[in-house]
Amino acid sequence: MASRAHATSALLVAINLLFFSLVSANHKACPPPPPPPCPPSPKPATCPKDTLKLGVCANVLEYLLKIKIGTPPKTPCCSLIEGLVDLEAAVCLCTAIKANVLGIKLDIPLSLSLLLNYCGKKVPEGFKCA
């Protein structure tokens, strides 16, 4: 009887080994998740506005530079750069000043800073009008 019990145990062990090897053979590991996409590289800032239109800012600069009594009108100049972030506004005004669209000889950093501040913007840190 002992040999029969021993044979039955051996058969059960063999069946269990076969069962577990089949189950583990069919198990496939999950593939690793895909890497996150790379963020797009920043493109150089450009002026989304027509630079020639910024010639209306000359009046504002004349008021600010000559310290005239009263305040210059904000509407024509500031409304052109109103929807732009500080960097875009700085690029637009820098382009206009360098192209002499404003029609007056200017100190670029001072003029740029005056115009941006007057229109509620600021010169981005490290920005150079080059």
C-alpha positions as a printed NumPy array, in Angstrom:
array([[  0.   ,   0.   ,   0.   ],
       [  2.821,   2.282,   0.75 ],
       [  4.175,   1.882,  -2.73 ],
       [  0.759,   2.656,  -4.195],
       [  0.526,   5.864,  -2.082],
       [  4.058,   6.681,  -3.063],
       [  3.235,   6.217,  -6.756],
       [  0.1  ,   8.361,  -6.421],
       [  2.09 ,  11.126,  -4.729],
       [  4.714,  10.984,  -7.45 ],
       [  1.991,  11.194, -10.105],
       [  0.392,  14.213,  -8.37 ],
       [  3.767,  15.935,  -8.113],
       [  4.418,  15.265, -11.796],
       [  0.99 ,  16.623, -12.798],
       [  1.516,  19.723, -10.62 ],
       [  4.942,  20.327, -12.16 ],
       [  3.482,  19.946, -15.65 ],
       [  0.565,  22.263, -14.806],
       [  2.746,  25.006, -13.324],
       [  5.268,  24.837, -16.168],
       [  2.439,  25.234, -18.694],
       [  0.915,  28.15 , -16.792],
       [  4.224,  29.943, -16.427],
       [  5.131,  29.263, -20.085],
       [  1.96 ,  31.033, -21.235],
       [  2.516,  34.038, -18.978],
       [  4.06 ,  36.912, -20.891],
       [  5.586,  39.883, -19.134],
       [  4.01 ,  43.256, -19.849],
       [  6.074,  45.41 , -22.184],
       [  7.636,  48.474, -20.589],
       [  5.619,  51.662, -21.011],
       [  6.7  ,  53.904, -23.877],
       [  8.931,  56.819, -22.909],
       [  7.184,  60.187, -22.587],
       [  7.366,  62.351, -25.7  ],
       [ 10.086,  64.96 , -25.813],
       [  8.863,  68.527, -25.349],
       [  9.093,  70.602, -28.507],
       [ 12.211,  72.699, -28.75 ],
       [ 11.481,  76.384, -28.292],
       [ 11.489,  78.305, -31.525],
       [ 13.071,  81.734, -31.647],
       [ 10.717,  84.536, -30.766],
       [  9.359,  86.485, -33.689],
       [  7.051,  89.435, -33.993],
       [  3.563,  88.264, -34.93 ],
       [  2.581,  91.821, -35.867],
       [  3.281,  93.976, -38.902],
       [  6.332,  95.94 , -37.784],
       [  5.427,  98.955, -39.924],
       [  2.267,  99.465, -37.871],
       [  4.441, 100.059, -34.812],
       [  5.426, 103.439, -36.278],
       [  2.545, 104.863, -34.243],
       [  4.668, 104.257, -31.158],
       [  6.932, 107.146, -32.164],
       [  4.453, 109.632, -30.669],
       [  4.491, 107.802, -27.371],
       [  8.287, 107.813, -27.296],
       [  8.479, 111.51 , -28.097],
       [  6.213, 112.248, -25.131],
       [  8.189, 109.98 , -22.836],
       [ 11.655, 111.111, -23.936],
       [ 10.935, 114.85 , -23.986],
       [  8.95 , 114.7  , -20.753],
       [  6.045, 116.653, -22.131],
       [  3.151, 117.673, -19.912],
       [  0.269, 115.228, -20.007],
       [  0.212, 111.627, -21.021],
       [  0.607, 110.22 , -24.51 ],
       [ -2.269, 108.233, -25.994],
       [ -1.924, 104.517, -25.269],
       [ -4.435, 103.313, -27.807],
       [ -2.592, 103.15 , -31.116],
       [  0.745, 101.856, -29.839],
       [ -0.159,  99.753, -26.807],
       [ -3.146,  98.141, -28.488],
       [ -0.789,  96.679, -31.119],
       [  1.201,  94.758, -28.511],
       [ -1.671,  94.217, -26.058],
       [ -2.23 ,  90.486, -26.678],
       [  1.464,  89.599, -26.8  ],
       [  3.569,  88.151, -24.017],
       [  6.466,  90.294, -22.826],
       [  9.037,  88.543, -25.02 ],
       [  6.96 ,  88.89 , -28.201],
       [  6.251,  92.55 , -27.45 ],
       [  9.954,  93.2  , -26.829],
       [ 10.908,  91.5  , -30.109],
       [  8.318,  93.541, -32.032],
       [  9.371,  96.875, -30.587],
       [ 13.055,  96.001, -30.905],
       [ 12.534,  95.194, -34.587],
       [ 10.656,  98.47 , -35.124],
       [ 13.326, 100.523, -33.35 ],
       [ 16.208,  98.842, -35.207],
       [ 14.469,  99.237, -38.578],
       [ 13.941, 102.919, -37.732],
       [ 10.236, 102.459, -38.421],
       [  9.58 , 104.997, -35.695],
       [ 11.454, 107.633, -37.691],
       [ 13.594, 108.954, -34.848],
       [ 17.114, 108.152, -33.685],
       [ 16.883, 106.313, -30.38 ],
       [ 18.834, 104.716, -27.573],
       [ 17.523, 101.182, -28.098],
       [ 17.597,  99.771, -24.534],
       [ 16.084, 102.927, -23.016],
       [ 13.425, 103.329, -25.696],
       [ 12.464,  99.692, -25.548],
       [ 12.168,  99.758, -21.766],
       [ 10.138, 102.997, -21.781],
       [  7.674, 101.734, -24.374],
       [  7.21 ,  98.329, -22.793],
       [  6.721,  99.785, -19.296],
       [  4.275, 102.375, -20.585],
       [  2.2  ,  99.637, -22.221],
       [  2.163,  97.483, -19.074],
       [  4.85 ,  95.061, -20.233],
       [  8.396,  94.52 , -19.052],
       [ 11.688,  93.715, -20.708],
       [ 12.272,  89.961, -20.208],
       [ 15.271,  89.159, -18.037],
       [ 18.387,  88.748, -20.161],
       [ 16.712,  90.105, -23.328],
       [ 19.048,  92.029, -25.587],
       [ 17.811,  93.951, -28.579],
       [ 20.451,  92.808, -31.05 ]])
